[in-house]
Amino acid sequence: MLKHSSPHIVYIYSFVADKTMKITQTTLILVLMLLVSVSTHAYQNNTKEQAYTRIFNDNGSKSLQVAVVRYAPRTGGEHYVDLVGAVHIGDKSYYQQLNEMFKKYDAVLYEAIMPEDGSIPSGGSEEKSGLSSVQSGLADFMDLSFQMDEVDYTGKHFLHADMTPKEFKQSMDNKGESFFSMIFKIMRADYANQLTGNSPVSNFDVFKAMLSSDRENAFRKILATVLLDMDALNALEGSEGSTIISERNNKALKVLTKAMKDEDNRSFAIFYGAGHLPDFHEKLVADFDMIPVSTKWLDAWNFK
């Protein structure tokens, strides 16, 4: 999401940036909510509830892993759709692996709230928005790379599959959503988790990380832990779905439907934040009559 990102999302990141001297658990969740708005290769059998992020422990060396889940027609067929989970900061090798993987698809659908005629230049935009600046700054803080600087979106088979800023604002207005309502829902969910002892990370954990002699590793560990918890995103969705998740997914699936009408297209990737994937799963199963057939895991970053 470059300089054309929604002003609502930019506002959230500006808020987080202004509070960097007073980092709390809620602040982390606000940042991570839009980081999940995947170099180990491991496949696993389907489970009843599909996981899209996990922490993989290999003899004490840990990594945050994000899933690439393949969906095929339930009744059989040659075409397939891969849900490629993304976190917007990660190791350079993570994005290099994604770039190689994307070359093999007939169509790659990607997220970016920007005008229909917008584009993402190779190497990212030199002039970053408030949103991109905070993402990039967080990457630097953790000695990681920023997605928009590393992923090559210039291929002709890359299809913009997201809302325009105007569509995003109109959808939020129609649903009565606002920046403040989003923050309230997230804070309420966070407070409830703290009361029940279900919070993945405490404020004390964050304080210890700030004082750690290896802050990069400490924060990689904390952010990986928080990324496993989808309560903040679930709080935003509610019973009728939200603009930031379900409505943007609906727009992406309209693009997928159109791309599938081209008989030359057999392989599709939907490259979206990992937090979008549970909703995509439900809609691919219900509306496209597809089922998950395999899961591949990619390392986003490592930590101890």
C-alpha positions as CSV (number, residue, x, y, z in Angstrom):
1,M,0.0,0.0,0.0
2,L,1.8,3.1,-1.2
3,K,1.0,6.7,-1.3
4,H,-2.5,5.9,-2.5
5,S,-3.4,4.1,0.7
6,S,-6.6,4.9,2.5
7,P,-6.4,8.0,4.8
8,H,-8.0,5.9,7.5
9,I,-5.1,3.4,7.4
10,V,-2.5,6.1,7.2
11,Y,-4.0,7.7,10.3
12,I,-3.6,4.5,12.2
13,Y,0.0,4.2,11.3
14,S,0.6,7.9,12.1
15,F,-1.0,7.3,15.5
16,V,1.3,4.4,16.2
17,A,4.4,6.3,15.0
18,D,3.6,9.2,17.3
19,K,3.4,6.8,20.3
20,T,6.7,5.0,19.7
21,M,8.2,6.3,22.9
22,K,5.3,4.7,24.9
23,I,4.9,1.2,23.4
24,T,2.1,-0.9,24.9
25,Q,0.5,-4.2,24.0
26,T,-2.4,-2.3,22.4
27,T,0.0,-0.3,20.2
28,L,1.7,-3.4,19.0
29,I,-1.7,-4.9,18.1
30,L,-2.6,-1.8,16.1
31,V,0.6,-2.1,14.1
32,L,0.2,-5.9,13.6
33,M,-3.4,-5.6,12.6
34,L,-2.2,-4.2,9.3
35,L,1.0,-6.3,9.0
36,V,-1.1,-9.4,8.5
37,S,-3.7,-6.9,6.9
38,V,6.0,-17.2,3.8
39,S,13.4,-21.1,4.2
40,T,11.9,-24.1,5.3
41,H,9.6,-26.1,3.0
42,A,7.2,-28.2,4.9
43,Y,3.8,-29.6,3.9
44,Q,1.1,-30.7,6.3
45,N,-2.2,-32.5,5.9
46,N,-5.4,-30.5,6.2
47,T,-6.9,-30.0,9.6
48,K,-10.4,-29.0,10.5
49,E,-9.3,-25.5,11.1
50,Q,-6.6,-24.2,8.7
51,A,-3.7,-22.3,10.2
52,Y,-2.1,-19.4,8.3
53,T,0.7,-18.4,10.7
54,R,2.8,-20.5,13.1
55,I,6.1,-20.4,15.0
56,F,8.4,-23.3,13.8
57,N,11.0,-24.5,16.3
58,D,14.0,-26.3,14.8
59,N,16.2,-27.4,17.7
60,G,16.0,-24.0,19.3
61,S,16.2,-21.9,16.2
62,K,12.7,-20.4,15.7
63,S,11.0,-18.7,12.8
64,L,7.7,-17.0,12.1
65,Q,6.2,-18.9,9.2
66,V,3.3,-17.9,6.9
67,A,1.3,-20.3,4.9
68,V,0.8,-20.8,1.2
69,V,-2.4,-22.9,0.9
70,R,-3.5,-24.5,-2.3
71,Y,-7.2,-24.8,-3.3
72,A,-8.5,-27.0,-6.0
73,P,-12.0,-27.6,-7.4
74,R,-13.9,-30.1,-5.2
75,T,-15.0,-32.0,-8.3
76,G,-11.6,-32.0,-9.9
77,G,-10.0,-29.8,-12.6
78,E,-6.7,-28.4,-13.7
79,H,-6.9,-24.9,-12.3
80,Y,-6.0,-24.0,-8.7
81,V,-5.8,-21.0,-6.4
82,D,-3.0,-20.4,-3.9
83,L,-3.6,-18.2,-0.9
84,V,-0.2,-16.7,-0.3
85,G,-0.1,-15.2,3.2
86,A,1.9,-12.0,3.6
87,V,3.5,-10.1,6.4
88,H,4.6,-6.7,5.3
89,I,8.0,-6.8,6.9
90,G,10.3,-9.8,6.8
91,D,13.8,-11.2,5.9
92,K,15.1,-10.3,2.5
93,S,15.3,-14.0,1.6
94,Y,11.5,-14.3,2.3
95,Y,10.7,-11.8,-0.4
96,Q,13.3,-13.2,-2.8
97,Q,11.6,-16.6,-2.5
98,L,8.2,-15.0,-3.1
99,N,9.5,-13.3,-6.2
100,E,10.7,-16.6,-7.6
101,M,7.4,-18.3,-6.7
102,F,5.3,-15.6,-8.3
103,K,6.9,-16.2,-11.7
104,K,5.2,-19.6,-11.9
105,Y,1.6,-18.4,-11.8
106,D,-0.6,-17.3,-14.7
107,A,-2.0,-14.5,-12.5
108,V,-1.0,-13.0,-9.2
109,L,-3.7,-10.9,-7.4
110,Y,-2.3,-8.4,-4.9
111,E,-3.5,-6.0,-2.3
112,A,-2.9,-2.2,-2.5
113,I,-5.5,0.5,-1.8
114,M,-4.8,2.7,-4.8
115,P,-6.5,4.0,-8.0
116,E,-7.3,1.4,-10.7
117,D,-4.6,2.9,-12.9
118,G,-2.0,3.0,-10.1
119,S,1.1,0.9,-10.0
120,I,3.9,-0.2,-7.7
121,P,7.3,0.5,-9.2
122,S,10.2,-2.0,-8.9
123,G,12.1,-1.3,-5.7
124,G,9.2,0.6,-4.1
125,S,8.3,4.2,-4.2
126,E,11.0,6.8,-3.3
127,E,8.4,9.0,-1.7
128,K,6.7,6.9,1.1
129,S,3.3,7.7,2.6
130,G,2.8,7.8,6.4
131,L,1.7,4.2,6.2
132,S,4.7,3.0,4.3
133,S,7.1,5.1,6.4
134,V,5.9,3.4,9.6
135,Q,6.1,-0.1,8.0
136,S,9.6,0.7,6.6
137,G,10.7,2.2,10.0
138,L,9.5,-0.9,11.9
139,A,11.4,-3.1,9.4
140,D,14.6,-1.1,10.0
141,F,14.1,-1.3,13.8
142,M,13.9,-5.1,13.6
143,D,16.7,-5.4,11.0
144,L,14.2,-6.7,8.4
145,S,13.1,-5.6,4.9
146,F,9.9,-3.9,3.8
147,Q,7.6,-5.8,1.4
148,M,7.0,-2.9,-1.0
149,D,10.8,-2.4,-1.5
150,E,11.4,-6.1,-2.2
151,V,8.5,-7.7,-4.0
152,D,8.5,-7.2,-7.8
153,Y,5.0,-6.1,-8.8
154,T,5.9,-5.1,-12.4
155,G,5.0,-8.4,-14.1
156,K,2.2,-8.3,-16.6
157,H,0.5,-11.2,-14.8
158,F,0.2,-9.1,-11.6
159,L,-3.4,-7.9,-11.2
160,H,-4.5,-5.2,-8.8
161,A,-7.2,-6.8,-6.7
162,D,-8.1,-4.3,-4.1
163,M,-10.3,-1.2,-3.5
164,T,-9.6,2.3,-4.7
165,P,-9.4,4.9,-1.9
166,K,-12.8,6.2,-3.0
167,E,-14.3,2.7,-2.7
168,F,-12.7,2.1,0.6
169,K,-14.0,5.3,2.1
170,Q,-17.5,4.7,0.7
171,S,-17.6,1.2,2.1
172,M,-16.6,2.5,5.6
173,D,-19.2,5.2,5.4
174,N,-21.9,2.7,4.4
175,K,-21.0,0.5,7.3
176,G,-20.7,3.4,9.8
177,E,-17.1,2.5,10.3
178,S,-14.4,5.0,11.3
179,F,-10.9,5.1,12.6
180,F,-12.2,5.6,16.2
181,S,-14.6,2.7,16.0
182,M,-11.8,0.5,14.8
183,I,-9.5,1.5,17.6
184,F,-12.4,1.1,20.1
185,K,-13.1,-2.5,19.0
186,I,-9.4,-3.5,19.1
187,M,-8.9,-1.9,22.6
188,R,-12.0,-3.6,23.9
189,A,-10.9,-7.0,22.6
190,D,-7.4,-6.4,24.1
191,Y,-8.8,-5.4,27.5
192,A,-11.1,-8.5,27.5
193,N,-8.1,-10.7,26.8
194,Q,-6.0,-9.1,29.5
195,L,-8.9,-9.6,32.1
196,T,-9.2,-13.3,31.1
197,G,-5.4,-13.9,30.9
198,N,-5.6,-14.7,27.2
199,S,-3.3,-11.9,26.0
200,P,-0.4,-13.4,24.0
201,V,1.9,-10.6,25.2
202,S,1.9,-8.5,28.3
203,N,3.0,-4.9,28.7
204,F,5.8,-6.2,31.0
205,D,7.0,-8.4,28.1
206,V,7.2,-5.3,25.9
207,F,9.0,-3.3,28.6
208,K,11.6,-6.1,29.0
209,A,12.1,-6.1,25.2
210,M,12.8,-2.4,25.2
211,L,15.5,-2.9,27.8
212,S,17.0,-6.0,26.2
213,S,20.6,-6.0,25.0
214,D,19.3,-7.7,21.8
215,R,16.1,-5.6,21.1
216,E,15.9,-6.8,17.5
217,N,15.5,-10.4,18.5
218,A,13.3,-9.6,21.5
219,F,10.8,-7.7,19.3
220,R,10.9,-10.3,16.6
221,K,9.9,-12.8,19.2
222,I,7.1,-10.6,20.5
223,L,5.7,-9.7,17.1
224,A,5.8,-13.3,16.0
225,T,3.8,-14.3,19.1
226,V,1.2,-11.6,18.6
227,L,0.8,-12.5,14.9
228,L,-0.5,-15.9,15.9
229,D,-3.5,-14.3,17.7
230,M,-6.3,-13.2,15.4
231,D,-8.6,-11.7,18.1
232,A,-8.0,-8.1,17.1
233,L,-9.0,-8.9,13.5
234,N,-11.9,-10.9,14.6
235,A,-13.1,-8.0,16.7
236,L,-13.0,-5.8,13.6
237,E,-14.9,-8.2,11.5
238,G,-18.0,-8.6,13.7
239,S,-21.0,-10.5,12.5
240,E,-21.4,-8.5,9.2
241,G,-17.8,-8.3,8.1
242,S,-15.6,-5.2,7.9
243,T,-14.3,-3.0,5.1
244,I,-10.7,-3.7,5.9
245,I,-11.1,-7.5,5.6
246,S,-14.3,-8.9,4.1
247,E,-15.2,-6.1,1.6
248,R,-11.6,-5.9,0.3
249,N,-11.6,-9.6,-0.1
250,N,-14.9,-9.4,-2.0
251,K,-13.2,-7.0,-4.4
252,A,-10.3,-9.4,-4.9
253,L,-12.6,-12.3,-5.6
254,K,-14.4,-10.3,-8.3
255,V,-11.0,-9.9,-10.0
256,L,-10.3,-13.6,-9.5
257,T,-13.7,-14.5,-11.2
258,K,-12.8,-12.3,-14.2
259,A,-9.3,-13.8,-14.5
260,M,-10.7,-17.3,-14.4
261,K,-12.7,-16.6,-17.5
262,D,-9.5,-16.5,-19.5
263,E,-8.9,-20.1,-20.6
264,D,-5.2,-19.6,-20.7
265,N,-5.1,-19.0,-16.9
266,R,-4.8,-22.2,-14.8
267,S,-2.7,-21.1,-11.8
268,F,-3.7,-18.2,-9.6
269,A,-2.1,-16.6,-6.4
270,I,-4.0,-14.3,-4.1
271,F,-1.2,-12.4,-2.3
272,Y,-2.8,-10.8,0.7
273,G,-2.0,-10.2,4.4
274,A,-2.3,-13.4,6.5
275,G,-5.2,-11.9,8.4
276,H,-7.3,-11.9,5.3
277,L,-6.9,-15.6,4.6
278,P,-9.6,-17.1,6.9
279,D,-12.2,-15.1,5.1
280,F,-10.8,-16.0,1.7
281,H,-10.9,-19.7,2.8
282,E,-14.6,-19.5,3.7
283,K,-15.5,-17.8,0.4
284,L,-13.4,-20.1,-1.8
285,V,-15.1,-23.1,-0.3
286,A,-18.7,-21.7,-0.3
287,D,-18.7,-19.6,-3.5
288,F,-16.1,-21.3,-5.7
289,D,-16.6,-24.9,-4.5
290,M,-12.9,-25.3,-3.9
291,I,-11.1,-27.2,-1.1
292,P,-7.6,-26.8,0.5
293,V,-5.4,-29.6,-0.7
294,S,-1.9,-28.7,0.5
295,T,-0.1,-26.2,2.7
296,K,3.5,-24.9,2.3
297,W,5.3,-22.9,4.9
298,L,7.8,-20.1,4.3
299,D,9.9,-18.4,6.9
300,A,9.1,-14.7,7.3
301,W,11.9,-14.1,9.9
302,N,14.0,-16.0,12.4
303,F,14.5,-15.4,16.1
304,K,15.9,-17.1,19.2
